[in-house]
Amino acid sequence: MFDFRNGKPLKVLLIPKGLSHAATSFVESLKINSISEKARRNRRVVIKRRNVYGVRAADLINFYFRAAAIPIRYLSEVREWRRWEARCFQMLNGDRFRAKVRDSRTVTLDKLPGENLWDHMNRGTLTPRMLKAAGSEYRRAHHFKDEEFGSGWSHGDASMTNVIYNEKTGRARLIDFEIRHEKSLPATARHADDLLVFLLDLVSRVSSRQWIRFAICFLRAYGDAAVIRPTWP
């Protein structure tokens, strides 16, 4: 996946593979879902509701993904999105938190304690401990077997904004399941893409003196050589 041997900066090597990352950032800017927070029975919950124009916008986004040969798809059909959002959240975080489909356009999710790693990075508070927690959580998540893929689960939009870190427990958790990899991709390719999206965030903001150390910290915590081994000649 990563090659430090040919003398080219990693940022240069990653640029062609960053199209899906840029595309998912564009999708998020469209606000296809509205998101709010409320208190319910002494619990903070996040309410995600698909906007009326969301289906058409998502279909147009998917047309672009196909035309650009980007192997991800926005879940445009509302029923499919609701089911996938709640199912993934429950699978990964159901040990302590809950997700529920509320109505034809809405999913309610327990608000996870902590802050996303993107905010930590931009504030200068990102630490190796956080990156280790993120790497370990991606590894755990990728070991879940999923019937949609017929193999290991993957996120599809695994940016740092979708990794919540809890300072008290030292635990990272994943959120936001609106985009899914194409089912035709093998598990190792999907898993490598998740790691790449995370690292593209890291490379884009962290200083040149830190990003290699931080990237290695994250990848070592992930620890699956079949996914992270170099593939470039």
N, C-alpha and C positions, 0 to 999 in steps of 0.2 A: 504493500500500500504506500509506503514512504521510502524514498531513496535519498540518502545523504551522500552517495558516492560519486556522482557525476559533476559535482561542483556548482550546480545551479541552485539558487535560493529556493527553498520550499514554496515560498509564496508564488514565485513564477510558475512552478510546476503545477500548483493547485488551481491557477486561474481558469483553465479550460474546464476543469471539473467543478467549478463553482457556480455553474449556470443554475442548477437546481436550487442552490442556496439563495441566489438572487431572486429566483422565481417565487420561492416560498415567502421571502420577505415582502415581495410585491403583493402576494395574496393576502398576507396579514394586514397590509395597509388598506385593503379594500373594505375591511370591516363587514364581511359577509355575515358574521354572527355578532350580536350585541352581547356584552358581558357586564354583569353587575354583581354586587355583593349584598348579602342581607344576613341578619341574625335570625336563626330559627331554632327554638328550643335550646338556647344556650350554645348553639353551634354557629360558626360563621360558614356560610355557603356561597359558592360561586354559581351564578345562574347564567347559562349560555343559551341564547335563543337565536335561531336562524331567522334572519331578516327576510321580508317578503321577496325582495329582489335577489336573494342569495342563490337560488337554484340556477337562474339564468347566468348570473355572474360566474358561478362555479363551472358551469358547462363551457363558457368561453375560456376560462382559465385552463380547463382540461384540453381544449382544442389547441391552445398554445403549447401545453406540455407535450402533446403528441407530435405537433409540428416540429418542435425543437428536440425531439427524441429524448426528453427528460422522463425517466422511468418512475414517476410518481403521479398520483391522481388525487385531486380534491374530491372528497366525498360529497357530491352534489345532491344526491337523493336524500331528502331529509330523514326518512325512516332509517336508511342505512347509516347515516352519520350518527343519529341518536344512539342506535344500538352499539356502534363501534366505539363511540366516545365513552359511554357508560361501561361497556364491557372491558375496554383496555384499562380505564381508571380503576375499576374494581379488581381486575386481575393483578395489577401492579401495586395497588395501595389499599386493597381491601382488608389487610390485617388490622388497620386502625381507622380507615376512612371509608366513606360510602359515596356511591353515585346512584342517581335515580332519574329515569325518564319521567318528566312531569306532565307533558302534554304533547301535542302533535309537532311542536317546534322547539321544545325546551328540554334541557338536561340540567339537573342540579347536582353539584359536586361539593363535597366538603372542602373548605379552603385548607390547603396544606400549610402548616406552620413553617415560617422561614422566608427566604428571599431568593429570587432567581440569580443564577450565576452571572448573567449578563450585567445586571445592576451592580453586583459586587465588582466585576471587572472594570466597569466604567468609573466606579468610585475609588478604585485602587485598593480594594480590600480582598481581592481574590487571593487565596492561599493554596499551597500544595495539598493541605488536608481536604479542602473542598474539591479539588481536582481528583484526588484519590477516591473520594466518596462518589463522585460522578462516574469515574471509570468503573468502579465496582457495581454501581447501579445499572449501567448499560450492560455489563456482563451478565448480571442477574436477569435483567429483562430479556436479553437475547436468548436465554436458556429456556424461556417459556415456549412450549409447543403450541402452535395456533392452527386451528382448522382452516382458516381462510387461506393461509400460505401452505399448509401441509408440512410445515417445518418450523424452524425457529421464528418467533415474533420479531418484528422490527418497527421502529417508530415512523419513519418517513419524513419527519420534520424535527430532527433531533438537535435543534439549536440550543444555545446556552440559556435563552429566555424560557425554555421549557424544562429546565432543571432547577428544582427548588431545593435549597440547602437549609437544613435546620441546625443552627449553631448549637443548641442544647444537646441534641442527640448525635451530631456529627453524621447525619444521614442525608443522602440526596434522594429525591424522588422525581419521577417524570410526569408531565402533564401535557394536555393539548393534543388531541388525537383527531384532527380534521383531515389530515393528509395521509395517504397510505402508499407504500411501494407497489409497483406492479407485481402481480402474483407470479409472473413468468421468471422473475429474477431469482437466482439461487440465494439461499440464506446468507452465505458468506459475502456476496455482493451487497445485499441489503444492509447487513451489519457493518460492513466497511463504509458504506455511504453514511450511515448514522454517525460513525466516528468522524468522518471527513467533515460533515456539516458542523459538528461541534468544534473541530479544530480550525475551520475557516473563521468562525467567530473569534477564536483565540488569536489567530495570526493577524486579524484585522485591527486589533486594538492594543495588544500587549507589546511592550517594547522589545526590540531585537535582542536585548540582553536577557530577557525573561522567557520568551515564548518557547524556545527549544526545551528549556528545563521544565516548563509547565506542560508542554506537549508530551514529553517523555514520562512525566509523573502520571498523567492521565492514561497513557497507553499501557504503562506497566501495571497500573491498577486494573485495567481491563484484562490484560494478560492472555488473550487468546491468539496464539501465534498464527493459526490458520487464517485469521482475519487481518492481522496487522503486518504480515510478512511482506517484504518489498515485491512489487510486481513490475517495476520499470526496468528496462535493460540497462 
